[in-house]
Amino acid sequence: MNNQTFEEFYLKYRKISRGYAYGVLHDWSAADDVSQDVLYKMYTIKDGLNIDNEKMMFSLIKRASMNKALDYIKKSSSKHEFVCQEEVAAFLEEQNSVDAEEVFLRKEKKEFM
């Protein structure tokens, strides 16, 4: 059974990996990404695993998929924080760069309205 191609291995375990990843992420596209990452990694180390033991393989894939999905969430939230901080910094810089002429024009515009 160690002669399985990646495609055979992937098709055999994809449903379980994707399902557990979706349970954490609630996003099928992200669950597909996680599933592919997990199954590729498992396939590359399959010689060190007892892949004939179905119960053990399902348990390993379940745990790896859930952990990878949690990592995916952590990475996504840290990227989001970074983007938000950059957006806030850009906004504050824009607000601080207002010159006197612009302030005067805004006040005049308010008076005429």
N, C-alpha and C positions, 0 to 999 in steps of 0.2 A: 504494500500500500504506500510505501515511501516513494514510489515512482509517480505519484500524482503530479499532474501539471498544475501550474498556478490557477488556470481557469477552472479545472475540476475542483480544486481545493476551495476556490472562491465561491463557486456556485453551490457547493455543499454547505458552507457555513455562512454565506452572505445573509440569509434571512434572519438568523438568530442574532448576528452581530448588528445588523441594521436595526432590528427591532429594539434591542436594548439601548442602542445609541439614541434612537428616536425617543424612547421613554425618558431620557435625560434632557435631550435638546428640544424636542417638539418641533423639529424642522427636518423634513425628509432629505433635503439637499445636504445639509450638514451631517446628517446621519449616514448618508452615502459616503461622504468624505472620510468620516471616522471609520466606518466599516472597511473601506479600502485600505486605509492606513494600518488598521489592526490586522487584517488578514494578510496583507503583504508582509508585515513584520513576523507574524506567526509562521508564514510559509518559509521565510528565510531562515528561521531557526527550527524548522520542523524535524530536522535530523536529531536534535536534542530532545524532542518531545515524543511521547508514546501516542502517536496519532491513531493507533488502532483502538485505543480506549476512548470510545465515543463520549462517554459520560465526562471523562476528564477534559476532553477537548471542548465540549460545550461549556463546561465550567470556566475554563481558561479564557475562552473567547468572550463569554458573558462578562467576566470581571474586567478583561482588557478593554472591551468596548465601553463599558460604563466609566472606567477610569479615563480613557481617552476622551470621551464626551465631556467629562468634568474638566479636563485640561483645556479642551476646546472653548468651553465657557470662560474659563479663567483668562485665556489669551484674548478672547473677544472683548471681555470687559476691560482689560488693561489697555487694549488698543483704543477702545472707546474713550476711556479716561484721558489718554494722551491726546486724542483728537479734540476732545472738549477743552482741554487746557490750552491747546494751541488756538482754538477758536476764541476762547475768552481773552487770551493775550492779544490776539489780532484786534478784537473789538475794543479792548481798553486802549490799545495804541492808537486806534482810529479816533476814539473819543478824546484822547489827550492831545491829538495833533490838530485840533480845531483852532484856527487862528482868529484874531480879533475881528477881521473883516467878515468872516463867516458868521460870527456871533451877531455882529451888527446887522447883517442882512437878514438873519432869522428874526431878530426883534422887529425890524421894519415890516417884514412879511406878516408877522402876527398882528401888528397894528392896523394894517390895511384889510385884514380879513375880518 
